[in-house]
Amino acid sequence: MDWPQVKGRIEKDYPLKTLCTWKIGGPGKIVYWPQEQEDLVRIVLWCRTQKKPFVLLGRGSNVLLPDEGLNCLVIVSTELKNISWLENIVQVEAGYPLMLLARECAKRSLQGLEFAAGIPGTVGGALAINAGAYGGEIGGLVRELTVLTPEGKRIVLPREEIAFGYRCSSLQAKKYYILESTFELQVNDSKILLERIREFNSKRKNTQPLEFPNAGSVFRNPQGHSAARLIEAAGWKGYRVGGAQVSEKHANFIVNRGDAKAAEVRELIQLIQTDVFHKFGIQLQTEVKMF
Ligand SMILES: Cc1cc2nc3c(=O)[nH]c(=O)nc-3n(C[C@H](O)[C@H](O)[C@H](O)COP(=O)(O)OP(=O)(O)OC[C@H]3O[C@@H](n4cnc5c(N)ncnc54)[C@H](O)[C@@H]3O)c2cc1C
């Protein structure tokens, strides 16, 4: 296909399994890593005018990619990782690793992102779904965001114009692509913040199956319930379909025990949804985005 004037790496027939934490997925026909924000803007505009479908990924830590691969363009944001600091304000591009940002902030005595030090996504992916843990959510720390609208316009949104909810945001609903975020953080002793990170991460290690490829929580918590408890109570812990297994450690995680296929993960998801609905009358919704 014709290609616009953009900088950055391009690969053909690239294994999607290397682009996601579940390590599942067939070939991506064309995968592109924009080098600068302007390249992302250009390629999105080009896709729009050429009517070419595309998919945007960050670190791929909240997605299930198909076994048959993707025929459309896959844009990966992970090269967009400029960052600048001014007192308690940090301005960071969408592809910056969230874990690294959380740790950097703590080292600089900036409080707020400690909860995110074990979340393996990018800043953009985290903002799109308002990632959170241990009582913290990323949305609450935003001062303003630079986004690309579906029409290809770059706009700056102040915090007041963005709605963040439980694992959702108005950004996602409006199909905005996050280019850059400015966070406003509190000042605190870095020793306290690093200790908090250590505690959160050791809690994660004890309760989550980090030894196997996974995509974090598969299902959203239904209002007033824990998805993990419902799945465990329904007897699914440890159940396996091919290489996909409901974690023995945390029932809301499906782990890849070897060569798991997306079809096996999907089957497991459907089996769990049907059974949990049958037993408790609760419809579990997926948190992972399934392509
Ligand atoms: C071990 C483990 C632990 C986890 N723990 C947590 C947790 O505690 N809390 C939590 O909330 N999540 C958790 N997750 C899930 C996941 O890490 C987060 O949701 C993360 O923020 C997703 O970011 P990503 O860059 O990987 O997004 P991706 O998985 O690449 O994409 C997810 C969605 O966001 C969209 N997206 C990506 N980048 C952008 C962008 N720049 N602009 C607009 N949309 C974009 C994609 O199109 C896709 O729809 C965990 C995952 C793992 C594997």
The ligand as an ORCA input file, in Angstrom:
! r2SCAN-3c Opt
* xyz 0 1
  C       0.019     -8.657     35.441
  C      -0.983     -7.582     35.122
  C      -1.507     -6.807     36.141
  C      -2.442     -5.811     35.855
  N      -2.937     -5.069     36.877
  C      -3.827     -4.085     36.614
  C      -4.345     -3.280     37.682
  O      -3.997     -3.441     38.835
  N      -5.238     -2.317     37.359
  C      -5.642     -2.082     36.068
  O      -6.442     -1.173     35.838
  N      -5.170     -2.831     35.052
  C      -4.279     -3.815     35.285
  N      -3.789     -4.579     34.254
  C      -4.296     -4.371     32.881
  C      -3.442     -3.418     32.023
  O      -2.080     -3.472     32.382
  C      -3.908     -1.980     32.122
  O      -5.257     -1.862     31.762
  C      -3.057     -1.059     31.223
  O      -3.348      0.251     31.550
  C      -3.298     -1.246     29.727
  O      -2.342     -0.459     29.029
  P      -1.702     -0.961     27.656
  O      -0.760      0.080     27.182
  O      -1.146     -2.320     27.819
  O      -2.989     -0.990     26.741
  P      -3.299     -2.042     25.586
  O      -3.557     -3.370     26.208
  O      -2.276     -1.959     24.522
  O      -4.671     -1.455     25.048
  C      -5.830     -1.527     25.837
  C      -6.894     -0.632     25.212
  O      -6.469      0.728     25.309
  C      -6.413      1.319     24.014
  N      -5.267      2.231     23.977
  C      -3.955      1.933     24.134
  N      -3.212      3.042     24.030
  C      -4.072      4.061     23.803
  C      -3.920      5.466     23.596
  N      -2.720      6.063     23.581
  N      -5.033      6.209     23.386
  C      -6.264      5.638     23.377
  N      -6.473      4.323     23.554
  C      -5.387      3.543     23.772
  C      -6.253      0.160     23.043
  O      -6.736      0.495     21.757
  C      -7.094     -0.909     23.719
  O      -8.448     -0.725     23.425
  C      -2.858     -5.587     34.515
  C      -2.322     -6.376     33.484
  C      -1.388     -7.359     33.782
  C      -0.812     -8.179     32.655
*
